Amino acid sequence: MATNIDKEKRKIKSVKKMKEIMTLYYIDAKTAADNGKKVAWITSGGPVEPLIAMDIIPVYPENHGAMIGAAKMGVDLCEKAEAMGYAGDLCSYARSDISCATVNGGPIGGLPRPDLLVCGNNICGTVLKWYEIQARYFDVPLFIFDTPFCHTAFHPEMRRYVRTQIDEYIVFLESATGKKLDRDRMVEVGRLSVEGQRLWQAVLDTTINKPAPMSAFDAFFHLALIVTLRGTRQAVDYYQELLAEMNQRVRDGIGAVPRESYRLLWDNLPIWYRTKWLSDKFAAHDACLVADTYTSAWCGSLRYMDENDFLTSMAEGYTRIYLNIGVDEMARMVGEMVDKYDVDGLVMHSNRSCKPYSFGQYDIRKIVEDGKGIPSLIIEADMCDERNFSESQIEMRIEAFIEMLKQKDGQ
């Protein structure tokens, strides 16, 4: 059994810094109007860099949804949305955000009022109606950033189509702020965005080491800055520090799981209200989730991004993200991660809320199982709404999955 000294040794010191940065970020957003700044609500897959370049504070309702889930406030807010007439089958992030706006609910007393909305449909179709609802509610302008779905490949026509929208997006922001985009500043933000993504990928790649210095559950937490403050010096500096800490843990042989025996890959969003429970449950079996498809999505388009021509490369980078590609391509990427991180098993969260992420999972599971010869576990739940979580059922499935791993390992 691990001692208190062992537990203290394994704590990631950068957690404190992250909490301080995010607290100041939300204070800045909440006081934006007093400081002559504008706030834009933007989807998690939306092009944030032009906002940063124009000193518009980006706020992410999906990030807020994750906070609501982690604070175990999702059920109450989802029920409020359902009482307003929204179906219980809708995304729990959308339901909690829509109802939260009417009561200033949630763990931080609601999000700051937006001056404009930016919606990218490269993650799902739900965000289109969700953001239309909020645009009407707050009576603010909405820009929809439309990316074609890449079923099999990315074509030159797609690049031209999306690149044109980037120009339209900049005109939209200039109209909303009453000032022109500083092109030199945009170049710098693009460079910082690419640098931040590279650093985040390097942080994730430290788990190639055995034992892994962090787990996917840690990555879920430290992801916040590459989403929220991508394109800022603050994000780059933070990930430099986090990378240094992870590398030191590797040198010291400090693992996220004390006796790492099984290395697992997580697919889909976290189950925010049960991350600690799941982390402890897997760790109790000496299993560490060393990688995941969710946090790696924010650096998965790096191969398409050119820091020397950022605005043009954005067209491909923002179109070819994980949720905007076909199932065969997803399965190929999962297979590559299995090899890269030397994974023993696949854990898939069949997420009731996120249909684009979940619908192809059974196909991906079969392709990966057949191609890599590893077992898989499917957990049925929801990222934010606890009503769709059965602890006893999931506990039994984890136990059975671990037995499969042991049998495969010859134990």
Buried (B, 14 or more C-beta within 10 A) or exposed (E): EEEEEEEEEBEBEBEEBBEEBBEEBBEBBBEBEEEEBBBBBBBBBBBBBBBBBBEBBBBBBBBBBBBBBBEBBBBBBBBBBBEEEBEBEBBBBBBBBBBBBEEEBBEBEBBBBBBBBBBBBBBBEBBBEBBBBBBEEBEBBBBBBEBBEBEEEBEEEBBEBBBEBBEEBBEBBBEBBEEEBEEEEBBBBBBBBBBBBBBBBBBBBBBBBBBBBBBBBBBBBBBBBBBBBBBBEBBBBBBBBBBEBBBEBBEEEBBBBBEBBBBBBBBBBBBBBBBEBBBEBBBEBBBBBBBBBBBBBBBBBEEBBBBEEBBBBBBBBBBBBBBBBBBBBBBBBBBEBBEBBEBBBBBBBBBBBBBBBBEBBBEBBEBBBEBBEBBBBBBBBBBBBBEBBEEEEBEEBBEEBBEBBEEBEEE
